[in-house]
Structure formats: structure tokens, C-alpha cells
Amino acid sequence: MSSSSANELFALVDDAVPGVSRTLFAPVRGVAFWTAIVLPFLYVPLLATGLQSSAVRTAFAVLVLANVIALFVGHSYINQ
């Protein structure tokens, strides 16, 4: 889903139930935005110790996936 289609989805929900975008989606976008900023700091210890074990590689992959999702959800937080 591209960012324009995500914005269209938020607009459709807001049209269906007016005010939902401000009351529900704004805090979610804010948390996602700040999560996307903080998550890369968690990469540092994993990369410093090396990605030798499968558990560390899995944790790194989960962090990257969580960061991508947080970026997607929180990308329009600043433009509100």
C-alpha cells in the first residue's frame, strides 16, 4: 500500500465516521512516528555484538520490520 492509498484509506474512514481521524488516528500516528525514530537506536547493540546467532538475527529482522511498519503508519504525523 503506498502512502497515497493509506491517506485515501484514512480519508474514507473519516468520511464514514467524521472526526475519527483526529480522535483515533492522530495519537496512533504520533506513537508510530516517535517509535520509528527510537527503534534505530536499538539496532546499535545488536550490530555491535554482531549478528552471529539466529536469535540476534531474528531480533534484528523483527526490529527492522517494526520500524518499517512504524514509518508507514506515522509518516503523515508531521503534516497533520
C-alpha positions as CSV (number, residue, x, y, z in Angstrom):
1,M,0.0,0.0,0.0
2,S,1.5,3.3,-1.0
3,S,1.4,6.4,1.2
4,S,-1.3,8.0,-1.0
5,S,-3.5,4.9,-0.7
6,A,-3.0,5.0,3.0
7,N,-4.1,8.6,3.1
8,E,-7.1,7.7,1.0
9,L,-8.0,5.0,3.4
10,F,-7.8,7.4,6.3
11,A,-9.9,9.9,4.3
12,L,-12.6,7.2,3.6
13,V,-12.8,6.3,7.3
14,D,-13.0,9.9,8.2
15,D,-15.8,10.4,5.7
16,A,-17.7,7.4,7.1
17,V,-17.3,8.5,10.7
18,P,-16.5,12.2,10.9
19,G,-13.8,13.1,13.5
20,V,-12.4,9.7,13.8
21,S,-9.2,10.8,12.1
22,R,-8.4,13.4,14.7
23,T,-9.5,11.4,17.8
24,L,-8.3,7.9,16.9
25,F,-5.7,8.1,14.2
26,A,-3.8,11.1,15.3
27,P,-2.5,9.5,18.5
28,V,-1.7,6.3,16.7
29,R,0.2,8.2,14.1
30,G,2.1,10.1,16.8
31,V,3.1,7.0,18.6
32,A,4.2,5.3,15.3
33,F,6.2,8.4,14.3
34,W,8.2,8.5,17.5
35,T,8.6,4.7,17.6
36,A,10.1,5.0,14.1
37,I,12.6,7.5,15.4
38,V,13.5,5.5,18.5
39,L,13.8,2.0,17.0
40,P,17.0,2.5,15.1
41,F,18.8,3.1,18.4
42,L,18.0,-0.5,19.3
43,Y,19.9,-1.7,16.2
44,V,23.2,-0.4,17.7
45,P,23.7,-3.0,20.4
46,L,22.7,-5.8,18.0
47,L,25.1,-4.6,15.4
48,A,27.9,-4.0,17.9
49,T,27.8,-7.6,19.2
50,G,27.4,-9.0,15.7
51,L,24.7,-10.9,14.0
52,Q,26.2,-14.3,14.8
53,S,23.3,-16.2,16.3
54,S,19.9,-16.9,14.8
55,A,18.2,-15.3,17.8
56,V,20.1,-12.0,17.3
57,R,19.4,-12.1,13.5
58,T,15.7,-12.7,14.2
59,A,15.6,-9.9,16.7
60,F,17.2,-7.6,14.2
61,A,14.8,-8.6,11.5
62,V,11.8,-8.0,13.8
63,L,13.1,-4.6,14.7
64,V,13.6,-3.6,11.0
65,L,10.1,-4.9,10.2
66,A,8.6,-3.0,13.2
67,N,10.5,0.2,12.0
68,V,9.1,-0.1,8.5
69,I,5.5,-0.5,9.9
70,A,6.0,2.4,12.2
71,L,7.4,4.5,9.4
72,F,4.4,3.6,7.2
73,V,1.8,4.4,9.9
74,G,3.5,7.5,11.3
75,H,4.7,9.1,8.0
76,S,1.9,11.8,7.9
77,Y,2.1,12.7,11.6
78,I,4.1,15.9,10.9
79,N,1.7,17.0,8.1
80,Q,-1.4,17.0,10.3
